[in-house]
Each structure stands twice: as C-alpha cells, then as structure tokens.
Amino acid sequence: MISIEQITPHLTWRLRRDVLYPGQYLHDMEIEEDNHGYHFGAFENNALVGVVSLFKHGDDDWQFRKFAVVADVQKKGIGTQLLNYITAFVVRENGSRLWCNARLSATGFYQKFGFTKTGAEFHKNGFDYIIMQKSL
C-alpha cells in the first residue's frame, strides 16, 4: 500500500542523491527553488520510496523536478502513482501545462502518460535531457 503526502524539501534530498546522483554529497542536493515549491513523497510501510518536487512558473505553467523512486521498488507503479498525483494537483490548481527536463533514458515512461518531446536535447551535469510536456 502506497501513500503520497506533501513533505518538506529536506526530506527529498537523501533519496534524490541515492537514486539520481549516487556518489555526490548530500548538501549538493538542495536546489535554490526548493523553498518555493511543493514536494511529495511516496511511502510504503512508512518508508520513503519515491519523491518529486513541483514548481509553479507564471499563472498556469508547472514544472516537476528531481523525480526519483528507490531502485528496489521500481516497476511497481510508484512512479505512476506519483506522476498521476502531481498531475491531479496541477489540474486542481488550474494549471494548463506540466513539464520536465526528462533524462533521455526516461522518455518512454513519460510518453506513456501523454507527455511529448519538445525542443532540442541538451546535456547537463553528465546527463542528456529533453523537455517533455503535457497539456492539461
């Protein structure tokens, strides 16, 4: 049984590091925008197993970042539940566009949920990305 709750930014950092940036320092996981966003955690048996951070840009444009699920529980639908949760959250907030800088390795996952690639690929911090978006 998975529960999703809003959490404080610092609760996302260890999972962000362990899943997305192994070997990096925990204090490097904090991003400037953290204090201006919404952060959600997926819990399984009271253990934090997934995180995502959500940021509003302008009136109705929302970006999610630092989407991570613990490797041991991937392919169990936790990422799907988190993505559906933040999509519903953005709809309730009258958002019209949800987007992310997707790692190229994750584009297939996002396409299953109606996200489309937009713009050119780019390279940042050792990873290749492309912006993917969905109209709501």
C-alpha positions in Angstrom: 0.0 0.0 0.0 1.4 3.3 -1.1 0.5 6.7 0.5 1.5 10.0 -1.0 2.0 13.0 1.2 3.3 16.5 0.9 6.8 16.6 2.6 9.4 19.3 3.4 12.2 19.8 0.9 15.0 18.3 3.1 13.2 15.0 3.2 13.7 14.7 -0.5 17.5 15.2 -0.5 18.8 11.7 0.5 16.5 9.9 -1.9 17.4 12.4 -4.7 21.0 11.8 -4.1 20.8 8.0 -3.8 18.7 7.5 -6.9 19.7 10.3 -9.3 23.2 11.4 -8.2 24.9 8.5 -6.4 28.3 9.4 -5.0 27.5 13.1 -4.7 27.3 15.0 -1.5 24.0 15.2 0.3 24.4 19.0 0.8 24.6 19.3 -3.0 21.0 18.0 -3.4 19.4 21.2 -2.2 18.3 23.5 -5.1 17.5 27.2 -4.8 13.9 26.6 -5.8 13.2 24.1 -3.1 11.8 26.8 -0.7 9.3 27.9 -3.4 7.9 24.5 -4.5 5.8 21.6 -3.4 7.4 18.3 -2.5 5.7 15.0 -2.4 6.8 11.7 -1.1 5.5 8.2 -1.7 5.6 6.0 1.4 5.5 2.2 1.5 5.3 0.7 5.0 6.2 4.1 6.4 9.5 4.2 4.4 10.0 7.0 1.8 10.4 5.2 -1.5 9.7 8.0 -4.0 10.0 11.8 -4.3 9.1 14.5 -6.7 9.3 18.3 -6.5 6.8 20.6 -8.2 7.3 24.3 -9.1 4.8 26.9 -10.5 6.0 29.2 -13.2 3.7 32.1 -14.1 -0.1 31.6 -13.9 -0.6 28.1 -15.1 2.7 26.5 -16.0 4.2 23.8 -13.7 7.5 22.0 -13.8 8.4 18.9 -11.9 11.9 18.1 -11.0 14.0 15.6 -9.1 11.6 12.7 -9.7 13.1 9.6 -8.1 12.0 6.1 -7.0 14.2 3.8 -5.0 15.7 1.1 -7.3 14.4 -1.8 -5.2 10.8 -0.8 -5.8 10.9 0.5 -9.3 8.5 -1.2 -11.8 5.8 -1.4 -9.1 3.7 1.5 -10.1 5.1 4.0 -7.5 6.3 6.4 -10.2 3.0 6.1 -12.0 1.1 7.0 -8.7 3.4 10.0 -8.1 3.0 11.3 -11.6 -0.8 10.9 -11.5 -0.9 12.6 -8.1 1.1 15.7 -9.2 -0.9 15.9 -12.5 -4.2 15.9 -10.5 -2.6 18.5 -8.1 -1.7 20.8 -11.0 -5.2 20.4 -12.5 -6.8 21.4 -9.2 -4.5 24.5 -9.2 -5.8 25.4 -12.7 -2.5 24.6 -14.4 -2.6 24.1 -18.1 0.9 22.7 -18.8 3.0 20.3 -16.8 6.6 19.7 -18.0 10.0 18.4 -17.0 13.6 18.1 -18.2 13.5 14.4 -18.8 16.6 12.3 -18.9 16.7 10.6 -22.3 16.6 7.2 -20.5 13.1 8.1 -19.1 11.3 9.5 -22.1 9.5 6.2 -22.7 8.0 6.4 -19.3 6.7 9.9 -19.8 5.3 9.2 -23.2 3.0 6.5 -21.7 1.3 9.4 -19.8 0.8 11.6 -22.8 4.0 13.7 -22.5 5.6 14.8 -25.7 9.1 15.8 -26.5 9.7 19.5 -27.3 12.8 21.3 -28.3 16.3 20.1 -28.6 18.2 17.6 -26.5 20.7 19.1 -24.1 23.5 17.9 -21.8 23.7 18.9 -18.1 25.7 17.5 -15.2 26.7 14.4 -17.1 23.3 13.5 -18.4 21.3 14.0 -21.6 17.9 15.6 -21.3 15.0 16.8 -23.4 12.0 18.9 -22.3 8.8 16.9 -22.2 5.4 18.5 -21.7 1.7 17.7 -21.3 -1.2 20.0 -21.8 -3.9 19.7 -19.1 
